[in-house]
């Protein structure tokens, strides 16, 4: 047998939900993360507050495609019937946001219905590195912003750890993290995002 390998050219699909022109919460978060060194700059002087990017790196494209495939499977199969998938854009204070999903759940302890934001992630981070999520600034900032937009303090993060805890043999693991924020945490997070947006737009 004779076999050779050839590179495959991959392209990103169009967004699952239409994106309005203007400032998006993901753009603000990305800009802050790049300015503070949480994310590496990608050869651009000013990240777009509208989060409009032309992604050409084949590795980045493949990682995004893996995340999209996991999100589509998880929301459409595991959470089917429990979570409204891709509910569309919400706009607050001129900032657009598009959560992966929302649900209405009965809280038996409080005897009330609660709205819950759902966000689905795929990551090469180790479960051990992620820990209790307290140091996952990007994820938490995004989820708290969605909570603000949907007027709730409840969320759930669904994470595929592609390499598990990196112990051999490598074993992917899926985890979910129910989250409840204080209203103060949500309000302070939103104020930070708005103040940064206003400062950049002066």
C-alpha atoms as one frame of an Amber mdcrd trajectory, in Angstrom:
protein
   0.000   0.000   0.000   1.133   3.514  -0.748  -0.436   6.422   1.130   0.256
  10.119   1.340  -1.330  12.859   3.372  -2.605  16.142   2.011  -3.654  19.244
   3.878  -7.368  20.034   3.855  -8.582  23.602   3.455 -11.343  24.357   5.945
 -13.638  27.366   6.100 -15.885  28.647   8.852 -19.648  28.349   8.343 -21.886
  31.433   8.479 -23.068  32.402  11.997 -25.894  30.272  13.392 -27.801  33.409
  14.346 -27.727  36.718  12.414 -25.455  39.344  13.985 -26.545  42.946  14.095
 -23.993  45.595  13.135 -22.559  47.375  16.152 -20.833  46.570  19.429 -21.013
  42.983  20.667 -20.214  41.824  24.169 -17.771  39.243  22.765 -15.870  42.076
  21.049 -15.574  44.089  24.270 -14.392  41.050  26.225 -11.880  40.137  23.532
 -10.527  43.697  23.403 -10.044  43.811  27.187  -8.406  40.378  27.169  -5.970
  41.396  24.434  -5.099  44.681  26.123  -4.476  42.971  29.474  -2.532  40.041
  28.019  -5.126  37.358  28.780  -5.268  36.731  25.031  -2.391  37.121  22.594
  -2.664  39.827  19.951  -3.259  38.457  16.463  -1.369  40.999  14.395  -3.971
  43.752  14.677  -3.478  47.039  16.477  -7.078  47.484  17.593  -9.438  44.534
  18.092 -12.912  45.210  16.743 -15.591  46.080  19.309 -18.025  44.503  16.862
 -15.865  41.338  17.036 -15.541  41.310  13.266 -12.492  39.188  12.519 -11.067
  37.540   9.452  -9.663  34.258  10.726  -7.174  32.634   8.373  -5.035  30.490
  10.694  -5.949  26.877   9.822  -5.391  25.679  13.401  -7.680  28.398  14.791
 -10.329  27.523  12.207 -10.160  23.827  13.101 -10.469  24.591  16.817 -13.505
  26.781  16.177 -15.087  24.047  14.039 -14.567  21.483  16.824 -16.248  23.862
  19.264 -19.170  24.492  16.895 -19.669  20.765  16.289 -19.677  20.055  20.042
 -22.076  22.939  20.690 -24.475  21.794  17.962 -24.453  18.191  19.210 -24.766
  19.096  22.887 -27.567  21.631  22.510 -29.417  19.530  19.944 -29.100  16.153
  21.697 -28.107  16.290  25.364 -30.098  19.445  26.135 -32.851  18.943  23.560
 -36.229  19.797  25.034 -34.631  21.310  28.130 -32.923  24.377  26.682 -34.010
  26.817  23.978 -31.164  26.572  21.494 -29.716  29.787  20.034 -32.528  32.059
  21.258 -31.231  35.011  19.236 -29.713  38.351  20.055 -30.365  40.455  23.118
 -29.348  44.109  23.216 -28.668  46.073  26.396 -27.202  49.588  26.542 -26.371
  49.351  22.837 -24.389  46.111  23.265 -25.496  42.947  21.460 -25.106  39.453
  22.858 -26.085  35.965  21.676 -26.186  33.247  24.356 -25.981  29.610  23.271
 -29.170  28.717  25.108 -31.673  29.654  27.801 -34.015  27.618  29.959 -36.788
  28.168  32.456 -36.354  25.912  35.471 -38.386  25.347  38.617 -36.460  26.035
  41.826 -38.138  23.814  44.432 -36.339  25.423  47.384 -37.579  28.912  46.501
 -40.750  27.784  44.742 -40.124  30.060  41.777 -39.293  29.731  38.088 -35.791
  30.889  37.209 -34.264  31.825  33.863 -30.905  30.156  33.258 -28.265  31.089
  30.684 -26.457  28.146  29.048 -23.043  28.414  27.449 -21.242  25.522  25.724
 -17.447  25.362  25.451 -14.814  22.996  24.069 -11.308  23.501  25.421  -7.788
  22.109  25.424  -7.352  23.328  29.002  -6.899  20.678  31.670  -9.722  20.005
  34.091  -7.121  20.529  36.817  -6.198  23.964  35.439  -9.821  25.073  35.170
 -10.617  23.901  38.686 -13.609  25.698  40.185 -13.766  28.242  37.309 -12.739
  31.142  39.579  -9.764  32.000  37.317 -11.629  31.590  34.007 -12.080  35.317
  33.399 -13.149  35.050  29.763 -15.863  32.489  30.390 -17.223  34.098  33.552
 -17.226  37.623  32.116 -19.196  36.399  29.104 -21.737  34.436  31.160 -22.273
  37.288  33.634 -22.894  39.666  30.710 -25.516  37.288  29.318 -27.112  37.072
  32.772 -27.337  40.860  32.838 -28.970  40.950  29.426 -31.513  38.291  30.365
 -32.176  39.636  33.879 -31.116  36.521  35.779 -28.419  35.447  38.230 -28.398
  31.798  37.122 -26.305  30.096  34.459 -24.823  26.765  33.530 -21.514  26.250
  31.731 -21.164  23.018  29.732 -17.524  22.188  28.957 -15.887  19.508  26.830
 -12.313  18.992  28.028 -10.795  17.524  24.880  -7.732  16.200  26.701  -9.320
  15.614  30.118  -6.696  16.024  32.836  -3.838  15.195  30.416  -3.046  11.936
  32.214  -2.223   9.097  29.854  -4.153   7.651  28.205  -5.776  10.929  27.166
  -9.508  10.761  27.897 -11.891  13.563  26.899 -14.367  14.491  29.613 -17.579
  16.522  29.643 -18.542  18.539  32.715 -21.304  20.968  33.598 -21.023  23.801
  36.095 -24.229  25.265  37.557 -23.547  28.890  38.488 -25.371  31.409  40.646
 -23.994  34.929  40.817 -24.916  37.747  43.123 -26.639  40.699  41.507 -23.661
  42.800  42.555 -21.252  40.534  40.638 -23.390  40.834  37.528 -23.827  44.609
  37.823 -20.108  45.258  38.445 -19.172  43.058  35.489 -21.569  44.965  33.209
 -20.304  48.326  34.451 -16.732  47.288  33.605 -17.742  46.284  30.071 -19.728
  49.479  29.496 -16.988  51.739  30.840 -14.402  50.080  28.613 -16.707  50.378
  25.594 -17.360  54.067  26.337 -13.636  54.751  26.822 -12.729  53.105  23.504
 -15.477  54.962  21.653 -14.541  58.455  22.952
